């Protein structure tokens, strides 16, 4: 009796390098599978939900800080985990990059396989066609040559190949529906392109909002300091924006009987390119759904509001007129709130100047009426403008070296006494009030301001192309049916008459309707008809 010596214990052990390579290979296979791509796509949609449900710091930093303060430890936890900066967070970027890698790794081998399949000939005719889901066999008086010629004419447009078999039979293998896989690949490549170009748009695009007075004053896209809010792409520093200028000549709004706005329009002029050198202006009618496209940017009309006009006459006779935008506190009626801040002219001493600054704050009603003693507005049109204002004098904090809202004063300055309230008044258009030192403050009416948005996306056209490609590819992958047809023609054997025709079909996809198509093909072939 012989015994087999056991192999050494280390003979079947993998080296550390092989284990690492095996782990990397299996990880790559799992990452590039279509199932993983679908899971990552779902996770990306799930990860984008907080960006829609929670305030985002790059869009509204004030509202974000208010949310964090109102929710305590929960708000701080969300802030630490980047839920208020979703689209720039580490975890969202990781899902985004993994999805892109997964799609590339999944589509590359499929593309090579598809290219091979397109060059390959249709498969051989099976030996037993009767085993196919669709099968017809009959005998005809036509010669084999005639039957083959009729078959080629009938299957025009199919990829087909004719072969001669060992027993003297002749067969045709035909396939159709390759555009199904083409549509599938086009859809997924369109999705990949959409992801890539969307990322490029976030890197090299920018978006900013600014309030522009509708009084023919020019505004130029010269830098981020010209904007009220500005969202820059990762590769945009705001110093090299596309150069153009606009000026709004007027603004028109129309309303329904209930006061709902149904039409915004502003006659404007713009200049870009060579016009900046020559000083020529081009007219354009800016509307909500009709943005101005110039210098690679798009200018949108977002909203409008009113700027009260105050004229202040100081005791020495100097006059200051100020028009400052006030923001709507009630959008349907355009009841607005804000603050107009004025420096008294002629004072050179900085300490004295900080004790003589004026602030006019309160409410502006375009169509005013009093509800008791409270000023309110009945409609958004400026039919009867009036203001209810508090007037302060003192230090407005304009020289403090930090930014402050143009719509309100710093209440801490009021609390510590550096800014004192002088009077509270309701003023109709043309009325004035006199302060304790003889300064006169007159309300002269209102003027419209328009909120515009400037957007720059250098790959917007490519995003549209990819989206259209996805729709076309999806339609092709859903509507096109992959199917095969085999025809075998066997000459009559010795002692027999006629030619035996066998027709078989196979649907490569679970699509209804192929049985009817196969029946039409087989009937025409049996009857000797040509053409589909």
Secondary structure, DSSP 8 states (H G I E B T S, - for coil): --------TTTT---HHHHHHHHHHHHHHHHTSHHHHHHHHHHHHHHHHHHHHS--TTT-HHHHHHHHHHHHHHHHHHHHTTTTSGGGSHHHHHHHHHHHHHHHHHHHHHHHHHHHHHHS------S-GGGSSEEEEEEESS-HHHHHHHHHHHTTTSEEEEEE-TTS-EEEEEEE-THHHHHHHHHHHHHHHHHHHHHHHHHH-EEEEEEEESSS-EEE---GGG-SEEEE-TT--SSS---EEEEE---EEEE-TTS-EEEEEEEEEEEETTHHHHT--EEEEEETTB-EEETTEEEEEEEEEEEEEEEEE-TTS-EEEEEEEEEEEETTTTEEEEEEEE--TT---HHHHTTSEEEEEEEEESBEEEETTEEEESSSS-SB-EEEEEEEEE--STTSSS---TTS--HHHHHTTSEEEEEEEEEETT-EEE-TTS-EEEEEEEEEEEEEEEEE-TTHHHHHHHHHHHHHHHHHHHH---EEEEEEEE---TT--SEEEEEEEEESS--TTHHHHHHHHHHHHHHT----
